[in-house]
Amino acid sequence: MKYLDEFRNPEIGRRLLDEIRATVTRPWSIMEVCGGQTHTIIRHGIDQLLPTEVELIHGPGCPVCVTPLEVIDKALAIAARPGVIFCSFGDMLRVPGTDRDLFRVRSEGGDVRVVYSPLDALTIARDNPDREVVFFGIGFETTAPPNAMTVYQAKRLGIRNFSLLVSHVRVPPAIEAIMNSPDCRVQGFLAAGHVCSVMGVEEYPELAERHRVPIVVTGFEPLDILEGIRRTIHQLERGEHTVDNAYARAVREQGNPAAKTMLADVFEVTDRAWRGIGVIPDSGWRLSSRYRDYDAEYRFEVTGIDTLEPAECRSGEVLQGLLKPNECEAFGTTCTPRNPLGATMVSSEGACAAYYLYRRLDAADAASREATPVG
């Protein structure tokens, strides 16, 4: 397969579905840990096409969604300061903090700018030497290398008015936390292909062996997802629990050595809070001591921030795979993309946003039918 359309070939999809149906003999629950995969699944109705024995559980795979409320509030506090240019990718501007978002800060006079690369923020810092420029560095292992490179370049070029507000998280410790949860129902994982393209698969075999769960590295197109599910079901039915790379066109076992070297130089592993989940040991990165001067938290001393999650928002349960988005009482009513209660509704990779975008009318029709008396 060389072209995008081939990864959406309906005939191949039917054959994969037929093989899954022919293989499965009992109920299985599989979690995808990638917001992009979640959107592919919901957009193409893959979960509805699968046999009823196969349940897909949406995990904490959206980087915007897992950014903790405390970090959002720190970003808002920094962005509101005079003399600061606060730069971010666009998907962070509508993520709600305790009482406002970055759009509100901008409407109140804060200099908040959307950029398409952290290097754009570095250019802004170079062009505005009398201003402090901060880039909001969030995400999994995929976005961490370019952010690390930007800090490296800032130090190399002697650009002192640039800093990074860091909220990077790592996938393997999250899988560990999910499996250690007493409420865990997950029996297999679809691992995010883009994460593994950077980090490789070296951290996964120990997880698969210790928790006796198959982990299949999977891409993002419909046939990628179906092939990942097919391979996972085969392992589950055979009682196997190995790491299987179903995304070999992009993922090598060792990952990207240059990116990993940059990460090891600029960042160091730390405990990190995940929104709606809590602190997961060794699940994130912070700037290492060599680059501490470029850490916005230290530079602006944003401390003493009290956070308050909306009581009616159940995004934490959604992120843990304990609740489907349309099972939340606020879904589509008091919580919509225009007025979100949590990040899972506003992020382009959030599970709630996917359900709202692709299934809102289905859910409304079902509710209407339940409320209408028969006869």
C-alpha positions in Angstrom: 0.0 0.0 0.0 1.5 3.3 -1.1 -1.3 5.8 -1.2 -3.8 7.0 1.3 -6.9 5.7 -0.5 -5.5 2.2 -0.2 -5.6 2.4 3.6 -9.4 3.1 3.3 -10.2 0.3 0.8 -13.6 -1.0 1.8 -13.0 -4.5 0.3 -9.9 -5.0 2.4 -11.8 -3.6 5.4 -14.6 -6.2 4.9 -12.0 -9.0 4.8 -10.4 -7.8 8.0 -13.7 -7.6 9.7 -14.6 -11.1 8.5 -11.4 -12.5 9.9 -12.0 -10.8 13.2 -15.6 -12.3 13.4 -14.2 -15.7 12.5 -11.6 -15.5 15.2 -13.3 -14.1 18.2 -15.0 -16.6 20.6 -15.5 -14.6 23.7 -15.8 -10.9 24.9 -12.6 -8.9 24.7 -11.8 -5.2 25.7 -9.1 -3.4 23.8 -7.9 0.2 24.5 -6.5 2.6 22.0 -4.1 5.1 23.6 -4.2 7.8 20.9 -6.8 10.5 20.3 -6.1 10.3 16.5 -7.0 6.7 16.6 -10.1 7.4 18.6 -11.3 9.9 16.0 -10.7 7.4 13.2 -12.7 4.8 15.0 -15.7 7.0 15.7 -15.6 8.8 12.3 -15.6 5.6 10.3 -17.9 3.7 12.8 -15.3 1.0 13.3 -16.6 0.2 16.8 -20.1 -0.3 15.4 -18.8 -2.7 12.6 -16.9 -5.0 15.0 -18.6 -8.0 16.4 -20.4 -7.4 19.7 -17.8 -9.4 21.6 -15.1 -6.8 20.8 -15.3 -3.5 22.8 -13.0 -0.6 22.1 -12.1 1.5 25.2 -10.9 5.0 24.6 -7.8 5.8 26.7 -5.9 8.9 27.8 -4.5 9.5 24.3 -5.3 13.1 23.8 -2.4 15.4 24.8 -4.5 18.4 25.2 -7.0 16.5 27.4 -4.5 15.2 29.9 -2.8 18.5 30.5 -3.7 19.2 34.1 -5.9 22.1 35.2 -3.1 23.5 37.3 -0.8 23.8 34.3 -3.6 25.5 32.3 -4.1 28.0 35.1 -0.3 28.6 35.2 -0.4 29.3 31.4 -3.3 31.8 32.0 -1.4 33.5 34.7 1.7 33.9 32.6 -0.1 34.9 29.5 -1.9 37.8 31.4 1.3 39.4 32.6 2.4 42.7 30.9 5.4 42.3 28.6 4.7 38.6 27.8 4.0 37.2 24.4 2.4 33.8 25.0 2.6 31.4 22.1 0.7 28.1 21.7 -0.8 25.8 19.2 -4.4 26.7 18.4 -6.0 23.7 20.1 -5.0 25.0 23.6 -6.7 28.4 23.4 -10.2 27.1 24.2 -9.2 24.6 26.9 -10.9 25.8 30.0 -9.0 26.7 33.1 -10.6 27.2 36.5 -12.4 30.4 35.4 -11.3 31.3 31.9 -9.3 30.2 28.8 -6.5 31.7 26.7 -9.1 33.3 24.3 -10.4 35.2 27.3 -6.9 36.3 28.3 -6.4 37.6 24.8 -9.7 39.5 24.8 -8.6 41.1 28.0 -5.5 42.4 26.5 -3.0 39.6 26.8 -0.6 39.0 23.9 -1.6 35.4 23.0 -0.5 34.2 19.6 -1.1 31.0 17.7 2.0 29.5 16.1 2.5 26.4 14.0 5.9 25.4 15.4 7.9 26.1 18.6 10.6 27.5 16.3 8.1 30.2 15.3 8.0 31.3 19.0 11.8 31.4 19.1 11.7 33.6 16.0 9.2 35.9 17.8 11.6 36.1 20.8 14.5 37.0 18.6 12.5 39.7 16.9 11.2 41.1 20.2 14.2 41.2 22.5 12.4 43.6 25.0 9.6 41.1 25.6 9.4 37.7 27.3 8.2 35.0 24.9 6.8 31.8 26.3 5.8 28.7 24.3 3.3 26.2 25.8 5.0 22.9 25.4 2.5 20.1 25.8 2.0 16.6 24.4 3.3 13.1 24.3 6.7 11.8 23.0 5.7 13.0 19.5 5.8 16.8 20.2 8.6 16.7 22.9 11.6 16.4 20.4 10.8 19.7 18.5 10.2 21.5 21.8 13.5 20.1 23.1 15.3 21.2 19.9 13.8 24.7 20.3 15.2 25.1 23.8 18.5 23.7 22.6 18.6 26.3 19.8 17.6 29.1 22.2 20.6 28.3 24.4 23.0 27.8 21.5 21.9 31.2 19.9 22.0 33.0 23.3 18.3 34.0 23.1 17.5 34.7 26.7 14.0 36.0 26.5 12.5 32.7 25.5 11.1 30.0 27.9 9.0 26.9 27.7 6.0 26.0 29.9 6.4 22.3 30.0 3.6 19.7 30.3 5.0 16.7 28.4 3.8 13.2 29.3 5.0 9.6 28.5 2.7 6.8 27.3 4.3 3.6 28.9 3.8 4.8 32.5 0.2 5.6 31.7 -0.4 2.1 30.5 1.2 0.9 33.7 -1.2 3.1 35.7 -4.2 1.9 33.8 -3.3 -1.8 34.3 -2.8 -1.2 38.0 -6.2 0.4 38.5 -8.7 -1.8 40.4 -11.4 -0.8 37.8 -9.3 -1.9 34.8 -11.1 -3.9 32.1 -8.4 -3.6 29.5 -7.2 -6.9 28.0 -5.1 -5.5 25.1 -3.7 -2.3 23.8 -3.4 -0.5 20.4 -0.2 1.5 20.9 0.2 4.9 19.1 2.3 4.5 16.0 3.6 8.1 16.1 4.8 7.8 19.7 6.6 4.6 18.8 8.2 6.2 15.7 10.1 8.4 18.1 10.7 6.2 21.1 10.6 2.7 19.5 9.1 -0.3 21.2 11.8 -1.0 23.8 9.6 -0.1 26.8 6.6 -2.2 25.9 7.7 -5.9 26.1 8.2 -5.6 29.9 4.7 -4.1 30.2 3.2 -6.8 28.0 4.8 -9.6 30.0 4.2 -8.2 33.5 0.5 -7.5 32.8 0.0 -10.4 30.3 -1.6 -8.1 27.7 -0.8 -7.9 24.0 0.4 -4.5 22.8 0.0 -3.9 19.0 1.7 -0.8 17.5 -1.0 0.6 15.2 -1.3 3.4 12.6 -4.2 5.9 12.1 -6.1 5.0 9.0 -9.2 2.7 9.1 -7.3 -0.3 7.8 -4.5 0.3 10.2 -7.0 0.2 13.1 -8.7 -2.9 11.8 -5.3 -4.7 11.3 -4.3 -3.7 14.8 -7.5 -5.1 16.2 -7.2 -8.3 14.2 -3.7 -8.9 15.5 -4.7 -8.2 19.1 -7.7 -10.5 18.9 -5.5 -13.3 17.5 -3.1 -12.9 20.5 -6.0 -12.8 23.0 -7.6 -15.9 21.6 -4.3 -17.8 21.7 -3.4 -16.6 25.2 -0.4 -14.7 24.0 0.9 -11.3 25.3 3.7 -10.0 23.1 4.5 -6.7 21.4 3.6 -6.7 17.7 4.5 -3.9 15.3 1.7 -3.5 12.8 3.0 -0.1 11.7 6.4 -1.2 10.3 6.2 1.4 7.5 6.9 4.1 10.1 8.1 2.4 13.3 11.5 0.9 13.9 12.3 -1.1 17.1 14.9 1.5 18.2 12.7 4.5 17.2 14.5 7.7 16.2 17.9 7.8 17.8 18.6 11.5 17.0 15.3 12.5 18.6 15.9 10.4 21.7 19.4 11.9 22.1 17.9 15.4 22.0 15.3 14.4 24.6 17.9 12.9 26.9 19.9 16.1 26.7 17.2 18.7 27.2 14.7 16.9 29.4 14.7 14.6 32.4 12.0 12.2 33.6 9.7 13.3 36.4 6.4 12.5 38.0 3.6 14.3 36.1 -0.1 14.9 36.9 -2.6 13.9 34.3 -5.9 15.8 34.1 -8.7 13.7 35.5 -6.4 10.9 36.5 -3.8 12.2 39.0 -0.1 12.0 39.4 1.6 9.1 37.6 5.2 8.4 38.6 7.9 8.9 36.0 5.2 9.7 33.4 6.5 13.1 32.2 9.4 15.3 31.4 10.7 18.6 32.7 13.7 20.6 31.6 17.0 19.3 32.9 19.2 21.4 35.1 21.3 22.4 32.1 18.3 24.2 30.7 16.5 25.2 33.8 16.9 28.9 33.0 14.5 28.3 30.1 11.7 26.8 32.3 8.8 29.3 32.4 7.5 27.9 35.7 10.9 28.9 37.4 11.2 32.1 35.5 7.8 33.4 36.4 7.4 31.7 39.7 3.8 30.6 39.1 3.0 29.0 42.4 0.1 29.0 44.9 -2.5 28.3 42.2 -5.7 26.7 43.5 -7.6 24.7 40.8 -11.2 23.6 40.7 -12.7 21.1 38.2 -16.4 21.5 37.3 -18.3 19.0 39.5 -20.5 18.0 36.6 -17.6 17.2 34.2 -16.7 13.5 34.1 -13.8 13.8 31.6 -11.5 12.0 34.1 -13.7 8.9 33.8 -13.7 9.2 30.0 -9.8 9.5 30.0 -9.5 6.4 32.1 -11.8 4.4 29.8 -14.4 4.0 32.5 -17.1 6.0 30.7 -18.1 6.5 27.1 -18.6 10.2 26.3 -22.3 10.0 25.5 -22.9 8.3 28.9 -22.0 11.6 30.7 -25.1 13.5 31.7 -23.6 16.8 30.5 -22.6 15.5 27.1 -24.3 17.6 24.3 -26.3 19.6 26.8 -24.4 21.7 29.3 -21.1 20.6 27.7 -20.6 21.3 24.0 -17.6 22.3 21.8 -18.8 25.9 22.0 -19.2 25.8 25.8 -17.0 22.9 27.0 -16.7 21.8 30.6 -13.5 19.9 30.0 -10.7 19.5 27.5 -12.1 16.2 26.1 -14.9 18.2 24.5 -12.8 21.0 23.0 -9.7 19.2 21.8 -9.5 18.1 18.2 -8.3 14.7 19.5 -10.7 14.5 22.5 -13.1 11.5 22.7 -16.0 13.7 23.7 -15.4 16.0 20.7 -15.3 12.9 18.4 -18.6 11.6 19.8 -20.2 15.1 19.5 -19.0 15.6 15.9 -19.8 12.2 14.5 -22.6 10.8 16.8 -24.5 13.7 18.3 -27.6 13.2 16.2 -27.6 9.5 16.8 -27.5 10.0 20.5 -30.2 12.7 20.3 -32.4 10.4 18.2 -31.9 7.5 20.6 -32.9 9.7 23.6 -35.9 10.9 21.7 -37.1 7.4 20.9 -36.7 6.4 24.6 -38.7 9.4 25.7 -41.6 8.9 23.2 -44.4 6.5 24.3 -45.1 3.6 22.0 -48.6 3.4 20.5 
